[in-house]
Amino acid sequence: MRKVISKDGTTIAFDKTGNGPAIVLICAAFQTRSDPMMPQLASLLSPHFTVFNYDRRGRGDSGDTATYAVEREVEDIEALINEAGGSASVFGMSSGAVLALEAARKLAIESLALYEPPFVVDSTRPPLPENYLPQLKELISSGHRGDAVEYFLTKAADVPADFVASMRSAPFWPAMEDVAHTLVYDGTIMGDTMSGNPLPAERWSSVSIPTLVMGGGKSPEYQQNAVKALVNVLPNAKRRILEGQDHNVAPDLLAPVLTDFFSM
């Protein structure tokens, strides 16, 4: 484990593996750099790239600050890019893909790969409740971390309530509660992009770097529509569908696609 200091003084923990051009991996909700997918993906990419796999603030071995802002997470990525020598490519997963888009608006990123940013751009699934973020904040501030996890899973991730109820007794549930406060961060990053309305055409119009937007062939219609919608608003993007995959994409199938794209 290594550490870098972000602009506001927060310590960001990361693992650095491999040799070659730099890639920063940005994980999704609940994930840390130690979760199975992220180190597996880093290992598969490391023969070709120098991979920075980090804990987003508030998770794992990274620090945090009392007042959250998306800009602070962008500064965390900037600190990692500076550690890499001043430029890097970036891969973002789910809400981490949306954070990667925000970073690409401001930082020296060479190319961008995104897997299933969880936009809701039409009526193919229910949008987030209008009071989603205030309700999530209230659950966290009142100490109901398990309820916050359940609220996120049923309202944001669209997981059936009976399935979530059975998850609460699973051995991995306490780890989800440990990072429940960062669900507010992911909700802040997503903003109003899960409202069922089309993506704002101007929001990422300045992100002109080569961008690959990926989705799973087995993912639900709303998620596939989100991938198409993002490709349509980005000036230099292409779409790639990974057949047989859903939101929980297999690292061994994702890594060759990323290797090809980041080697171009």
Backbone as numpy.savetxt, mean C-alpha at the origin, in Angstrom:
# Nx Ny Nz CAx CAy CAz Cx Cy Cz
18.43 -5.53 10.39 17.59 -4.33 10.39 18.46 -3.09 10.39
18.09 -2.12 9.56 18.74 -0.81 9.54 17.68 0.24 9.83
18.15 1.46 10.08 17.22 2.54 10.37 17.66 3.82 9.66
16.66 4.62 9.30 16.90 5.93 8.72 15.99 6.90 9.45
16.40 8.16 9.50 15.62 9.18 10.20 14.86 10.02 9.19
13.53 10.05 9.32 12.69 10.86 8.45 12.81 12.33 8.82
12.25 13.19 7.99 12.41 14.64 8.14 11.91 15.15 9.47
10.86 14.52 10.03 10.31 14.98 11.30 10.97 14.32 12.50
12.04 13.55 12.26 12.77 12.91 13.34 12.32 11.49 13.66
11.30 10.99 12.95 10.81 9.64 13.19 11.79 8.61 12.62
12.04 7.57 13.40 12.93 6.50 12.96 12.15 5.49 12.11
12.68 5.20 10.94 12.05 4.25 10.02 12.98 3.05 9.86
12.46 1.87 10.22 13.24 0.63 10.15 13.09 -0.02 8.78
14.18 -0.56 8.27 14.12 -1.23 6.96 15.17 -2.33 6.88
14.92 -3.23 5.95 15.90 -4.25 5.56 16.37 -3.93 4.15
17.66 -4.08 3.93 18.25 -3.82 2.61 18.89 -5.10 2.11
18.46 -5.57 0.94 18.98 -6.80 0.39 19.29 -6.63 -1.09
20.23 -7.42 -1.60 20.50 -7.48 -3.02 21.45 -6.43 -3.53
21.61 -6.43 -4.85 22.48 -5.49 -5.54 21.83 -5.08 -6.85
22.07 -3.83 -7.23 21.52 -3.31 -8.47 20.71 -2.07 -8.23
19.91 -1.64 -9.20 19.07 -0.45 -9.04 18.14 -0.60 -7.84
17.86 0.51 -7.18 17.09 0.49 -5.94 15.59 0.39 -6.19
14.93 -0.42 -5.36 13.47 -0.52 -5.34 13.02 -0.40 -3.89
12.04 0.46 -3.64 11.41 0.59 -2.33 10.05 -0.12 -2.38
9.82 -1.01 -1.42 8.55 -1.74 -1.33 7.66 -1.07 -0.29
6.43 -0.75 -0.67 5.47 -0.12 0.24 4.33 -1.10 0.48
4.16 -1.48 1.74 3.20 -2.53 2.07 1.78 -1.97 2.24
0.85 -2.90 2.38 -0.58 -2.58 2.48 -1.00 -2.45 3.93
-2.29 -2.27 4.14 -2.85 -2.23 5.49 -2.50 -3.52 6.23
-2.21 -3.39 7.51 -1.85 -4.47 8.43 -0.42 -4.98 8.23
0.15 -4.83 7.05 1.44 -5.44 6.79 2.59 -4.69 7.45
3.63 -5.45 7.81 4.92 -4.91 8.20 5.97 -5.51 7.29
7.19 -5.07 7.44 8.26 -5.61 6.59 8.54 -7.07 6.89
8.06 -7.57 8.05 8.32 -8.95 8.46 7.21 -9.91 8.07
6.10 -9.39 7.57 5.03 -10.28 7.14 5.51 -11.16 6.00
4.96 -12.34 5.85 5.52 -13.29 4.87 5.69 -12.74 3.47
4.70 -11.99 2.97 4.78 -11.58 1.57 5.97 -10.67 1.29
6.21 -9.69 2.18 7.20 -8.66 1.87 8.63 -9.21 1.82
9.10 -9.96 2.82 10.45 -10.52 2.70 10.59 -11.53 1.57
9.52 -12.27 1.28 9.57 -13.20 0.16 9.77 -12.44 -1.16
9.00 -11.36 -1.32 9.12 -10.56 -2.53 10.50 -9.92 -2.62
11.00 -9.40 -1.50 12.33 -8.80 -1.49 13.40 -9.82 -1.88
13.28 -11.03 -1.37 14.25 -12.07 -1.68 14.23 -12.42 -3.16
13.05 -12.49 -3.74 12.94 -12.84 -5.16 13.46 -11.73 -6.07
13.37 -10.49 -5.61 13.85 -9.35 -6.41 15.34 -9.08 -6.22
15.89 -9.52 -5.09 17.25 -9.14 -4.72 18.36 -9.62 -5.66
18.18 -10.69 -6.46 19.24 -11.01 -7.42 19.44 -9.94 -8.49
18.44 -9.08 -8.67 18.50 -8.08 -9.75 18.52 -6.65 -9.23
18.09 -6.43 -7.99 17.91 -5.07 -7.48 18.38 -4.98 -6.03
18.65 -3.75 -5.60 18.81 -3.47 -4.18 17.43 -3.12 -3.64
16.93 -3.93 -2.74 15.54 -3.82 -2.29 15.47 -3.25 -0.88
14.68 -2.21 -0.72 14.43 -1.60 0.58 13.01 -2.00 1.02
12.94 -2.85 2.00 11.68 -3.34 2.56 11.55 -2.74 3.95
10.58 -1.86 4.15 10.55 -1.07 5.38 9.23 -1.18 6.13
9.28 -0.83 7.40 8.08 -0.71 8.22 7.54 0.70 8.08
6.32 0.81 7.58 5.69 2.12 7.56 5.53 2.64 8.99
5.50 3.95 9.15 5.46 4.53 10.50 4.27 4.00 11.29
4.54 3.76 12.57 3.52 3.21 13.45 3.46 1.70 13.43
4.32 1.05 12.64 4.29 -0.40 12.52 5.66 -1.00 12.82
5.66 -2.23 13.25 6.91 -2.96 13.41 7.93 -2.21 14.26
9.12 -2.04 13.71 10.21 -1.40 14.44 10.35 0.09 14.13
9.45 0.65 13.34 9.50 2.08 13.04 8.81 2.88 14.13
9.20 4.15 14.23 8.58 5.05 15.19 7.30 5.66 14.63
6.82 6.69 15.33 5.58 7.34 14.93 5.54 8.73 15.55
4.57 9.51 15.13 4.34 10.82 15.74 2.87 10.93 16.11
2.56 11.86 16.99 1.18 11.97 17.50 0.20 12.42 16.44
0.61 13.31 15.57 -0.28 13.86 14.55 0.09 13.29 13.18
-0.83 12.54 12.60 -0.54 11.90 11.31 -0.85 12.83 10.15
-0.02 12.73 9.10 -0.29 13.38 7.83 0.33 12.53 6.74
-0.33 12.46 5.59 0.20 11.70 4.47 1.59 12.20 4.10
1.79 13.51 4.24 3.09 14.09 3.89 4.23 13.48 4.69
3.93 13.08 5.95 4.99 12.45 6.76 5.39 11.10 6.17
4.42 10.35 5.67 4.76 9.06 5.06 5.53 9.26 3.76
5.21 10.30 3.01 5.98 10.62 1.81 7.42 10.96 2.19
7.59 11.69 3.29 8.94 12.02 3.75 9.70 10.77 4.20
8.99 9.78 4.74 9.64 8.52 5.09 10.21 7.85 3.84
9.42 7.85 2.77 9.89 7.27 1.51 11.06 8.08 0.96
10.99 9.38 1.11 12.09 10.24 0.65 13.38 9.89 1.39
13.29 9.65 2.70 14.47 9.28 3.48 15.07 7.98 2.98
14.23 7.03 2.61 14.72 5.77 2.08 15.35 5.95 0.70
14.75 6.79 -0.13 15.33 7.05 -1.45 16.68 7.75 -1.31
16.78 8.67 -0.37 18.07 9.31 -0.12 19.11 8.29 0.33
18.68 7.35 1.17 19.56 6.28 1.62 20.02 5.43 0.43
19.16 5.32 -0.57 19.48 4.53 -1.76 20.38 5.27 -2.74
20.65 6.54 -2.48 21.51 7.31 -3.36 20.83 8.42 -4.11
19.54 8.63 -3.85 18.86 9.78 -4.42 17.79 9.47 -5.45
17.72 8.22 -5.89 16.65 7.84 -6.81 16.35 6.36 -6.64
15.12 5.98 -6.94 14.70 4.59 -6.81 13.41 4.39 -7.56
13.11 3.15 -7.85 11.78 2.77 -8.29 10.97 2.34 -7.07
9.66 2.31 -7.23 8.80 2.02 -6.08 7.71 1.03 -6.48
7.48 0.05 -5.59 6.33 -0.84 -5.72 5.41 -0.62 -4.53
4.11 -0.46 -4.79 3.14 -0.29 -3.73 2.01 -1.28 -3.86
1.60 -1.81 -2.70 0.56 -2.84 -2.65 -0.70 -2.28 -2.00
-1.86 -2.37 -2.67 -3.14 -1.97 -2.11 -3.11 -0.49 -1.68
-3.42 -0.18 -0.42 -3.35 1.23 0.00 -1.92 1.76 -0.11
-0.93 0.87 -0.02 0.45 1.27 -0.25 0.68 1.74 -1.67
-0.13 1.25 -2.62 -0.05 1.72 -4.00 -0.49 3.17 -4.10
-1.50 3.54 -3.33 -1.98 4.92 -3.35 -0.95 5.83 -2.68
-0.32 5.35 -1.61 0.77 6.11 -1.00 1.90 6.29 -2.01
2.21 5.25 -2.78 3.26 5.35 -3.80 2.90 6.42 -4.83
1.63 6.49 -5.21 1.20 7.53 -6.15 1.42 8.92 -5.57
1.08 9.09 -4.29 1.30 10.38 -3.64 2.79 10.73 -3.60
3.62 9.74 -3.32 5.07 9.98 -3.30 5.59 10.36 -4.68
5.04 9.73 -5.72 5.50 10.00 -7.08 5.19 11.41 -7.54
4.24 12.06 -6.89 3.94 13.45 -7.22 5.05 14.39 -6.77
5.88 13.95 -5.81 6.80 14.88 -5.16 8.26 14.45 -5.16
8.53 13.17 -5.37 9.87 12.65 -5.17 10.51 12.18 -6.47
11.83 11.95 -6.41 12.58 11.47 -7.57 12.43 9.96 -7.68
11.31 9.54 -8.24 11.03 8.13 -8.45 11.17 7.82 -9.93
11.90 6.76 -10.24 12.21 6.46 -11.63 11.06 5.76 -12.34
10.45 4.79 -11.69 9.30 4.09 -12.25 8.48 3.54 -11.10
7.23 3.20 -11.43 6.25 2.91 -10.39 5.46 1.66 -10.78
5.37 0.71 -9.85 4.54 -0.47 -10.06 3.53 -0.56 -8.92
2.27 -0.78 -9.26 1.18 -0.73 -8.29 0.33 -1.98 -8.43
-0.01 -2.57 -7.28 -0.90 -3.73 -7.32 -2.21 -3.41 -6.61
-3.28 -3.40 -7.37 -4.65 -3.26 -6.89 -4.87 -2.17 -5.85
-4.64 -0.90 -6.23 -5.09 0.17 -5.34 -6.59 0.03 -5.12
-7.06 0.06 -3.88 -8.44 -0.35 -3.58 -9.48 0.74 -3.78
-9.44 1.38 -4.94 -10.44 2.39 -5.26 -11.82 1.75 -5.45
-12.85 2.52 -5.15 -14.22 2.15 -5.50 -14.73 3.25 -6.42
-14.82 2.95 -7.71 -15.06 3.99 -8.70 -16.43 3.89 -9.35
-17.25 2.92 -8.92 -18.57 2.75 -9.52 -19.47 2.02 -8.53
-20.57 1.48 -9.01 -21.56 0.86 -8.12 -21.40 -0.65 -8.00
-20.27 -1.20 -8.40 -20.09 -2.64 -8.37 -19.80 -3.17 -6.96
-19.63 -2.30 -5.98 -19.60 -2.69 -4.56 -20.02 -1.48 -3.75
-20.45 -1.67 -2.51 -20.84 -0.51 -1.70 -19.65 0.42 -1.44
-19.87 1.72 -1.48 -18.81 2.65 -1.12 -18.59 2.64 0.39
-17.53 3.31 0.83 -17.33 3.48 2.26 -18.47 4.32 2.84
-18.87 4.05 4.08 -19.83 4.95 4.74 -19.25 6.37 4.82
-20.11 7.34 4.77 -19.64 8.73 4.80 -18.87 9.05 6.08
-19.21 8.39 7.16 -18.54 8.66 8.44 -17.47 7.61 8.75
-16.96 6.94 7.73 -16.02 5.84 7.94 -14.80 6.26 8.76
-14.12 7.31 8.33 -12.88 7.68 9.01 -13.12 8.19 10.42
-14.12 9.07 10.67 -14.39 9.46 12.07 -14.76 8.27 12.95
-15.52 7.33 12.42 -15.90 6.16 13.20 -14.68 5.30 13.52
-13.80 5.14 12.55 -12.58 4.36 12.78 -11.71 5.03 13.84
-11.58 6.34 13.76 -10.80 7.08 14.75 -11.40 6.93 16.15
-12.71 6.96 16.24 -13.39 6.83 17.53 -13.15 5.45 18.13
-13.20 4.42 17.34 -12.96 3.06 17.83 -11.53 2.93 18.36
-10.58 3.52 17.65 -9.18 3.45 18.09 -8.98 4.25 19.37
-9.47 5.47 19.40 -9.25 6.34 20.56 -9.92 5.81 21.82
-10.99 5.03 21.65 -11.70 4.48 22.80 -11.16 3.10 23.19
-10.12 2.64 22.52 -9.49 1.39 22.89 -10.10 0.14 22.30
-11.03 0.29 21.37 -11.70 -0.87 20.77 -10.98 -1.28 19.49
-9.76 -1.75 19.65 -8.91 -2.05 18.50 -9.46 -3.22 17.68
-9.95 -4.24 18.34 -10.54 -5.36 17.62 -11.75 -4.94 16.80
-12.58 -4.08 17.37 -13.74 -3.58 16.63 -13.30 -2.72 15.45
-12.20 -1.99 15.62 -11.68 -1.18 14.52 -11.21 -2.07 13.37
-10.53 -3.17 13.71 -10.10 -4.11 12.68 -11.32 -4.68 11.96
-12.33 -5.07 12.71 -13.55 -5.62 12.11 -14.24 -4.58 11.23
-14.29 -3.35 11.70 -14.94 -2.28 10.93 -14.22 -2.07 9.60
-12.89 -2.06 9.64 -12.11 -1.91 8.41 -12.39 -3.07 7.46
-12.33 -4.27 7.97 -12.47 -5.44 7.12 -13.85 -5.51 6.46
-14.90 -5.18 7.21 -16.24 -5.29 6.65 -16.60 -4.09 5.77
-16.16 -2.90 6.14 -16.56 -1.70 5.40 -15.58 -1.30 4.30
-14.27 -1.39 4.58 -13.28 -0.97 3.58 -12.85 -2.12 2.69
-12.58 -3.29 3.31 -12.11 -4.43 2.52 -13.25 -5.27 1.97
-14.48 -5.00 2.38 -15.67 -5.67 1.86 -15.64 -7.18 2.12
-15.13 -7.55 3.30 -15.10 -8.96 3.71 -16.44 -9.27 4.40
-17.06 -10.40 4.10 -18.33 -10.74 4.74 -18.23 -10.77 6.26
-19.26 -10.26 6.93 -19.22 -10.11 8.39 -19.06 -11.44 9.10
-19.70 -12.50 8.59 -19.59 -13.78 9.27 -18.18 -14.35 9.17
-17.50 -14.08 8.07 -16.12 -14.52 7.91 -15.21 -13.76 8.87
-15.43 -12.45 9.00 -14.63 -11.64 9.92 -14.85 -12.10 11.36
-16.08 -12.44 11.70 -16.36 -12.92 13.06 -15.55 -14.15 13.39
-15.38 -15.04 12.43 -14.58 -16.24 12.67 -13.09 -15.91 12.75
-12.67 -14.85 12.08 -11.26 -14.45 12.11 -10.83 -13.98 13.50
-11.76 -13.49 14.30 -11.39 -12.90 15.59 -10.77 -13.91 16.55
-10.99 -15.19 16.30 -10.37 -16.22 17.14 -9.12 -16.82 16.50
-8.72 -16.29 15.34 -7.55 -16.82 14.64 -6.27 -16.34 15.32
-5.18 -17.10 15.22 -3.93 -16.72 15.89 -3.31 -15.43 15.37
-3.65 -15.02 14.14 -3.07 -13.80 13.60 -3.83 -12.54 14.01
-4.99 -12.69 14.64 -5.82 -11.52 14.97 -5.10 -10.52 15.90
-4.40 -10.96 16.95 -3.71 -9.99 17.81 -2.71 -9.12 17.05
-2.03 -9.68 16.06 -1.09 -8.87 15.28 -1.82 -7.80 14.48
-3.03 -8.10 14.04 -3.82 -7.10 13.32 -4.26 -5.99 14.27
-4.62 -6.36 15.49 -4.98 -5.35 16.48 -3.79 -4.46 16.82
-2.59 -5.02 16.82 -1.39 -4.24 17.18 -1.20 -3.04 16.26
-1.55 -3.19 14.99 -1.37 -2.09 14.03 -2.70 -1.44 13.65
-3.74 -1.68 14.45 -5.07 -1.16 14.10 -5.07 0.36 13.97
-4.26 1.05 14.79 -4.25 2.53 14.72 -3.78 3.02 13.35
-2.98 2.22 12.63 -2.51 2.66 11.32 -3.57 2.51 10.23
-4.69 1.86 10.55 -5.80 1.83 9.59 -6.33 3.23 9.34
-6.23 4.08 10.34 -6.61 5.49 10.17 -5.69 6.14 9.13
-4.40 5.77 9.17 -3.45 6.32 8.20 -3.84 5.90 6.78
-4.16 4.60 6.63 -4.56 4.12 5.30 -5.85 4.80 4.84
-6.78 5.00 5.77 -8.01 5.69 5.42 -7.77 7.12 4.99
-6.83 7.78 5.64 -6.48 9.15 5.27 -5.85 9.19 3.89
-4.99 8.23 3.60 -4.36 8.15 2.28 -5.41 7.95 1.20
-6.38 7.08 1.45 -7.39 6.80 0.43 -8.31 8.00 0.20
-8.54 8.81 1.22 -9.40 9.98 1.05 -10.79 9.59 0.57
-11.27 10.26 -0.49 -12.61 9.99 -0.99 -12.61 9.08 -2.22
-11.51 8.33 -2.41 -11.39 7.51 -3.62 -12.12 6.17 -3.50
-12.83 5.95 -2.39 -13.64 4.74 -2.23 -15.12 5.10 -2.11
-15.49 6.20 -2.75 -16.83 6.76 -2.62 -17.80 6.27 -3.69
-17.30 5.52 -4.67 -18.14 5.10 -5.78 -18.16 6.07 -6.94
-17.39 7.15 -6.83 -17.31 8.15 -7.90 -16.06 7.93 -8.74
-16.06 8.41 -9.99 -14.87 8.28 -10.83 -13.65 8.95 -10.18
-12.47 8.43 -10.50 -11.26 9.05 -9.99 -11.11 10.46 -10.55
-10.65 11.41 -9.73 -10.41 12.76 -10.25 -9.28 12.75 -11.27
-9.55 13.18 -12.47 -8.57 13.08 -13.56 -7.29 13.86 -13.28
-7.41 14.93 -12.48 -6.25 15.81 -12.27 -5.37 15.41 -11.11
-5.83 14.53 -10.24 -5.10 14.27 -8.99 -3.68 13.77 -9.23
-3.52 12.84 -10.17 -2.19 12.27 -10.43 -1.73 12.54 -11.85
-2.24 13.61 -12.45 -1.89 13.93 -13.84 -0.42 14.27 -13.99
0.23 14.68 -12.89 1.65 15.03 -12.96 2.56 13.81 -12.84
2.00 12.63 -12.55 2.80 11.41 -12.41 3.01 10.83 -13.81
4.06 11.31 -14.48 4.31 10.95 -15.88 5.39 9.89 -16.03
5.92 9.37 -14.93 6.93 8.32 -15.02 6.29 7.02 -15.49
7.08 6.10 -16.05 6.52 4.80 -16.44 5.86 4.10 -15.25
4.63 3.68 -15.43 3.85 3.08 -14.34 3.16 1.82 -14.82
3.28 0.76 -14.02 2.60 -0.49 -14.28 1.54 -0.68 -13.21
0.28 -0.80 -13.63 -0.83 -1.02 -12.70 -1.32 -2.45 -12.90
-1.24 -3.24 -11.83 -1.55 -4.66 -11.92 -2.81 -5.02 -11.13
-3.45 -6.08 -11.58 -4.60 -6.61 -10.87 -4.64 -8.11 -11.04
-5.46 -8.75 -10.23 -5.60 -10.20 -10.30 -6.79 -10.60 -11.15
-6.62 -11.66 -11.94 -7.70 -12.13 -12.79 -8.88 -12.68 -12.03
-8.65 -13.06 -10.76 -9.74 -13.59 -9.93 -10.30 -12.53 -8.98
-9.81 -11.32 -9.05 -10.29 -10.27 -8.16 -11.70 -9.83 -8.56
-12.45 -9.26 -7.61 -13.83 -8.86 -7.92 -13.88 -7.73 -8.94
-15.07 -7.56 -9.52 -15.25 -6.59 -10.60 -14.84 -5.18 -10.18
-15.20 -4.77 -8.96 -14.89 -3.41 -8.54 -13.39 -3.17 -8.54
-12.62 -4.20 -8.15 -11.17 -4.03 -8.10 -10.58 -3.96 -9.50
-11.09 -4.77 -10.40 -10.60 -4.72 -11.78 -10.96 -3.39 -12.44
-12.13 -2.86 -12.10 -12.53 -1.56 -12.63 -11.64 -0.45 -12.09
-11.20 -0.60 -10.84 -10.31 0.39 -10.25 -8.98 0.43 -10.98
-8.45 -0.75 -11.32 -7.19 -0.81 -12.07 -7.34 -0.11 -13.42
-8.42 -0.40 -14.12 -8.66 0.25 -15.42 -8.79 1.76 -15.27
-9.50 2.19 -14.23 -9.72 3.62 -14.03 -8.41 4.35 -13.78
-7.52 3.75 -13.00 -6.25 4.41 -12.72 -5.39 4.50 -13.98
-5.35 3.43 -14.74 -4.57 3.47 -15.99 -5.08 4.58 -16.90
-6.38 4.80 -16.90 -6.97 5.82 -17.77 -6.63 7.25 -17.35
-6.31 7.47 -16.07 -6.01 8.85 -15.64 -4.52 9.12 -15.54
-3.69 8.09 -15.61 -2.24 8.32 -15.56 -1.70 8.51 -16.97
-0.78 9.46 -17.16 -0.31 9.78 -18.51 0.60 8.73 -19.13
1.24 7.87 -18.32 2.24 6.95 -18.87 2.13 5.59 -18.18
0.92 5.02 -18.21 0.66 3.78 -17.49 0.18 2.68 -18.42
0.48 1.45 -18.01 -0.07 0.28 -18.70 -0.61 -0.70 -17.68
-1.53 -1.54 -18.12 -2.21 -2.48 -17.24 -1.71 -3.89 -17.48
-1.61 -4.65 -16.38 -1.22 -6.06 -16.48 -2.09 -6.87 -15.53
-2.72 -7.90 -16.04 -3.55 -8.78 -15.23 -2.78 -10.07 -14.95
-2.71 -10.44 -13.70 -2.07 -11.68 -13.29 -3.15 -12.74 -13.13
-3.22 -13.63 -14.10 -4.28 -14.62 -14.13 -4.18 -15.56 -12.93
-5.34 -15.91 -12.38 -5.40 -16.82 -11.26 -5.13 -16.17 -9.92
-4.87 -14.85 -9.90 -4.54 -14.15 -8.66 -5.71 -13.27 -8.21
-5.71 -12.99 -6.91 -6.66 -12.03 -6.36 -5.86 -11.00 -5.56
-6.49 -10.37 -4.58 -5.79 -9.30 -3.86 -4.59 -9.83 -3.07
-4.65 -11.09 -2.66 -3.52 -11.72 -1.97 -2.61 -12.38 -3.00
-1.90 -11.55 -3.74 -1.10 -12.03 -4.86 0.10 -12.84 -4.36
0.45 -13.88 -5.11 1.58 -14.73 -4.76 2.89 -14.05 -5.13
3.82 -13.92 -4.19 5.10 -13.24 -4.50 5.86 -13.87 -5.65
5.81 -15.20 -5.78 6.59 -15.84 -6.84 6.01 -15.59 -8.22
4.75 -15.19 -8.30 4.16 -14.80 -9.58 4.31 -13.30 -9.83
4.33 -12.53 -8.76 4.48 -11.07 -8.89 5.91 -10.68 -9.22
6.89 -11.34 -8.60 8.28 -10.93 -8.74 8.79 -10.92 -10.20
8.49 -11.94 -11.02 8.98 -11.87 -12.40 8.40 -10.72 -13.19
7.16 -10.36 -12.91 6.53 -9.23 -13.59 7.23 -7.93 -13.19
7.50 -7.78 -11.91 8.21 -6.60 -11.43 9.63 -6.55 -11.99
10.29 -7.69 -12.02 11.66 -7.73 -12.56 11.70 -7.27 -14.00
10.78 -7.77 -14.80 10.73 -7.36 -16.20 10.47 -5.87 -16.34
9.51 -5.37 -15.57 9.13 -3.96 -15.68 10.25 -3.05 -15.20
10.82 -3.33 -14.04 11.84 -2.45 -13.49 13.18 -2.57 -14.23
13.32 -3.58 -15.09 14.55 -3.74 -15.87 14.48 -3.03 -17.20
13.34 -2.48 -17.53 13.17 -1.82 -18.84 13.94 -0.51 -18.90
